[in-house]
Amino acid sequence: MLERVKIVLVNTSHTGNIGSAARAMKTMGLYDLALVQPVSEPDGKASALAAGAGDVLSKAEIFNSLDEAIADCGLVIGTSARSRTLSWPMLSSRECGEKIIAESTNHKVALVFGRENSGLTNEELQLCNYHVCIDANPEYSSLNLAAAVQTLCYEIRMAFLAQDKIKPSQSEYPLSEELEQFYVHLEKTLRHTNFIIPKHPGVVMTKLRRLFNRARPEAQELNILRGILSSITKLKRDE
C-alpha cells in the first residue's frame, strides 16, 4: 500500500526542504517523491539533509506541472489552511491517513504540499479531491514544509499499521488525468450550448468542479457523464 502513496512537493524554494522531506518520508516507509517545478533541483544541501534517505531523493521525479505529477492517481489530497473563500471537502490529519490507506489498495494516491511561503494556488487546490488541514495550535499554526510532511506521513503510517480496522475502498475511481479530461469536455459542451459565457467561464467551472469533486463519481459513472455530454454535442450539431 505504501508503495502507491506519492508525496508531491510543488515549486519548493529551498533544496534543503526537499532533502528534509525525503528523510521524513523514509522514516515512515514512503519512497515515491515527486517534485513539481522546484526552484532548484536537489543538490548537495538536499543530500546532506536527506541523511540516510538519499535513495528517496535520487529517485524523485521532476514534473513541469501538477497535472502531470498526479495524472496516474485516483485520489489526490492537497494540504491547505481552512478557507472560507474556497469551500472544499476537508479532512483532518487522521482522516487523511485513513483515506489514503483505504484507497491505496485500488490505485495510486497523491498527497500534495505547496510552496513554503504561500502554499498551493486555488487552481492547484481545485485539482484535488480533498483538502487536509493539520490540526495545529490555532494561536500558532505555522509549520515548516518538512514538519508538515512528517506529520501527515506519520498519520499514513499509523493508518497502515492499523489497516485491519480500516475498511478498504471497493469503488473504482477515475484517475486524475481522466477527471481533468471530463472537466475539459464539460466546459467545451457548456460553451457549445451557450450555458457559460466564453469570456467568463471561471466562476461556473469552479463551482462545477467543487460539485463533482464533492460527489466524486466512480469511473463507470464518469463514463456515463461523458456519454451524456457527447449526446448533447451531437444533438446540437444535428440541429
C-alpha positions as CSV (number, residue, x, y, z in Angstrom):
1,M,0.0,0.0,0.0
2,L,2.7,2.5,1.0
3,E,4.3,1.9,-2.4
4,R,1.2,3.5,-4.0
5,V,1.5,6.7,-2.0
6,K,3.1,9.6,-3.8
7,I,4.3,12.7,-2.0
8,V,4.2,15.7,-4.2
9,L,6.1,19.0,-3.5
10,V,5.1,22.0,-5.6
11,N,7.6,24.7,-6.5
12,T,9.8,24.2,-3.5
13,S,12.1,27.2,-2.9
14,H,14.9,25.6,-0.8
15,T,16.6,22.4,-1.8
16,G,17.3,21.6,1.9
17,N,13.5,21.3,2.4
18,I,13.4,18.7,-0.3
19,G,16.1,16.7,1.4
20,S,14.3,17.0,4.8
21,A,11.0,15.9,3.3
22,A,12.7,12.9,1.8
23,R,14.0,12.0,5.2
24,A,10.6,12.5,6.8
25,M,9.1,10.2,4.1
26,K,11.6,7.3,4.6
27,T,11.2,7.2,8.3
28,M,7.5,6.4,7.7
29,G,8.2,3.9,4.9
30,L,7.3,6.1,2.0
31,Y,9.6,6.3,-1.1
32,D,7.7,7.9,-4.0
33,L,8.6,11.6,-4.2
34,A,7.5,13.9,-7.0
35,L,8.8,17.5,-7.5
36,V,6.8,20.0,-9.5
37,Q,8.8,22.9,-10.9
38,P,11.3,23.1,-8.0
39,V,13.1,26.5,-7.9
40,S,16.4,24.4,-7.9
41,E,16.8,20.7,-8.4
42,P,18.1,18.7,-5.5
43,D,21.8,19.5,-4.7
44,G,24.4,18.8,-2.1
45,K,22.4,20.6,0.6
46,A,19.4,18.4,-0.2
47,S,21.5,15.3,0.1
48,A,23.0,16.4,3.4
49,L,19.6,17.0,4.9
50,A,18.2,13.8,3.5
51,A,20.7,12.0,5.6
52,G,20.1,8.2,5.1
53,A,17.2,8.9,2.6
54,G,19.4,9.6,-0.4
55,D,17.7,6.8,-2.2
56,V,14.3,8.6,-2.0
57,L,16.0,11.8,-3.2
58,S,17.8,10.2,-6.1
59,K,14.6,8.5,-7.4
60,A,12.5,11.7,-7.1
61,E,10.7,12.6,-10.4
62,I,10.5,16.2,-11.6
63,F,7.4,17.4,-13.4
64,N,6.5,20.6,-15.3
65,S,3.0,20.8,-13.8
66,L,0.9,19.4,-11.0
67,D,-1.4,17.9,-13.6
68,E,1.4,15.7,-14.9
69,A,2.5,14.7,-11.4
70,I,-0.9,13.4,-10.4
71,A,-2.1,12.1,-13.7
72,D,-1.8,8.4,-12.6
73,C,-3.5,8.9,-9.3
74,G,-7.1,8.0,-8.4
75,L,-7.1,10.1,-5.2
76,V,-5.4,13.5,-4.7
77,I,-5.3,15.3,-1.4
78,G,-3.9,18.8,-1.1
79,T,-2.6,20.4,2.0
80,S,-4.4,23.7,2.8
81,A,-5.3,26.1,5.6
82,R,-9.0,26.2,6.2
83,S,-10.5,28.8,3.8
84,R,-13.9,30.5,3.7
85,T,-13.5,31.6,0.2
86,L,-12.8,28.1,-1.4
87,S,-15.1,25.6,0.3
88,W,-13.9,22.1,-0.5
89,P,-14.3,18.7,1.1
90,M,-12.0,18.8,4.1
91,L,-10.2,16.0,6.0
92,S,-8.4,16.1,9.4
93,S,-4.9,14.7,9.6
94,R,-6.1,11.4,11.0
95,E,-8.9,11.1,8.3
96,C,-6.3,11.9,5.6
97,G,-4.1,8.9,6.6
98,E,-7.1,6.6,6.8
99,K,-8.5,7.7,3.4
100,I,-5.1,7.2,1.7
101,I,-4.7,3.7,3.1
102,A,-8.3,2.8,2.3
103,E,-7.9,3.7,-1.3
104,S,-4.3,2.8,-2.0
105,T,-5.4,-0.9,-2.5
106,N,-7.1,0.2,-5.7
107,H,-4.9,2.9,-7.2
108,K,-2.1,5.4,-6.6
109,V,-2.8,8.3,-4.3
110,A,-1.1,11.6,-4.0
111,L,-0.6,13.9,-1.1
112,V,0.3,17.4,-2.3
113,F,2.3,20.1,-0.5
114,G,2.6,23.7,-1.7
115,R,5.2,26.4,-1.6
116,E,6.9,27.3,1.7
117,N,5.6,30.8,1.8
118,S,2.2,30.7,0.0
119,G,1.1,27.0,-0.2
120,L,-1.0,25.8,-3.2
121,T,-2.8,28.2,-5.5
122,N,-6.6,28.0,-5.8
123,E,-6.2,26.4,-9.3
124,E,-3.9,23.7,-7.9
125,L,-6.3,23.1,-5.0
126,Q,-9.1,22.6,-7.4
127,L,-7.2,19.6,-8.9
128,C,-7.5,17.8,-5.5
129,N,-10.4,15.6,-4.4
130,Y,-10.0,16.6,-0.8
131,H,-8.1,19.2,1.2
132,V,-6.3,18.4,4.5
133,C,-5.7,20.8,7.3
134,I,-3.2,19.8,10.1
135,D,-4.9,20.4,13.4
136,A,-2.2,22.6,14.9
137,N,-2.4,25.2,17.6
138,P,-4.8,27.8,16.3
139,E,-2.8,30.5,18.0
140,Y,0.4,29.5,16.2
141,S,-0.2,27.0,13.4
142,S,3.0,27.7,11.4
143,L,4.6,24.5,10.3
144,N,7.7,24.3,8.0
145,L,7.4,22.1,5.0
146,A,9.4,19.1,6.4
147,A,7.4,19.2,9.6
148,A,4.1,19.1,7.7
149,V,5.4,16.2,5.5
150,Q,6.5,14.4,8.7
151,T,3.1,14.9,10.4
152,L,1.0,13.6,7.6
153,C,3.4,10.8,6.7
154,Y,3.1,9.7,10.3
155,E,-0.7,9.6,10.0
156,I,-0.4,7.5,6.9
157,R,1.9,5.0,8.6
158,M,-0.4,4.8,11.7
159,A,-3.3,4.0,9.4
160,F,-1.2,1.5,7.5
161,L,-0.3,-0.3,10.8
162,A,-4.0,-0.3,11.8
163,Q,-5.2,-1.3,8.3
164,D,-7.2,-4.3,9.7
165,K,-9.5,-1.8,11.3
166,I,-9.9,0.3,8.1
167,K,-12.4,-0.8,5.5
168,P,-10.8,-0.8,2.1
169,S,-12.5,1.2,-0.7
170,Q,-14.4,-1.1,-3.0
171,S,-15.1,1.7,-5.5
172,E,-13.1,2.2,-8.7
173,Y,-12.5,5.9,-9.2
174,P,-11.2,7.7,-12.3
175,L,-7.6,8.8,-12.4
176,S,-6.8,12.5,-12.1
177,E,-6.0,12.7,-15.8
178,E,-9.4,11.2,-16.7
179,L,-11.2,13.6,-14.4
180,E,-9.4,16.5,-16.0
181,Q,-10.4,15.3,-19.4
182,F,-14.0,15.3,-18.2
183,Y,-13.8,18.9,-17.0
184,V,-12.4,19.9,-20.4
185,H,-15.3,18.0,-22.1
186,L,-17.8,19.6,-19.7
187,E,-16.6,23.2,-20.3
188,K,-16.5,22.6,-24.1
189,T,-20.1,21.4,-24.1
190,L,-21.3,24.2,-21.9
191,R,-19.7,26.7,-24.3
192,H,-21.3,24.9,-27.2
193,T,-24.7,25.3,-25.6
194,N,-24.0,28.9,-24.6
195,F,-24.6,28.0,-20.9
196,I,-21.4,29.7,-20.0
197,I,-20.0,33.0,-21.4
198,P,-16.7,32.3,-23.1
199,K,-15.0,35.3,-21.6
200,H,-16.1,34.5,-18.0
201,P,-16.2,30.7,-17.5
202,G,-14.2,30.7,-14.3
203,V,-16.8,31.0,-11.6
204,V,-19.2,28.5,-13.1
205,M,-16.4,25.9,-13.8
206,T,-15.0,26.4,-10.3
207,K,-18.4,25.7,-8.8
208,L,-18.9,22.7,-11.0
209,R,-15.5,21.3,-10.1
210,R,-16.4,21.6,-6.5
211,L,-19.7,19.9,-7.1
212,F,-18.2,16.9,-8.9
213,N,-15.3,16.6,-6.5
214,R,-17.7,16.5,-3.6
215,A,-19.9,14.0,-5.4
216,R,-16.8,12.1,-6.6
217,P,-18.2,10.0,-9.4
218,E,-16.8,6.5,-9.8
219,A,-15.2,5.5,-13.1
220,Q,-18.3,4.0,-14.6
221,E,-20.4,7.0,-13.5
222,L,-17.9,9.3,-15.2
223,N,-18.2,7.4,-18.4
224,I,-22.0,7.9,-18.3
225,L,-21.5,11.6,-17.8
226,R,-19.1,11.8,-20.7
227,G,-21.7,9.9,-22.8
228,I,-24.3,12.4,-21.9
229,L,-22.1,15.3,-22.9
230,S,-21.3,13.6,-26.2
231,S,-25.0,13.2,-26.9
232,I,-25.7,16.9,-26.2
233,T,-22.9,17.9,-28.6
234,K,-24.3,15.5,-31.3
235,L,-27.8,16.9,-30.8
236,K,-26.7,20.5,-31.1
237,R,-24.6,19.6,-34.2
238,D,-27.7,18.0,-35.9
239,E,-30.0,20.9,-35.2
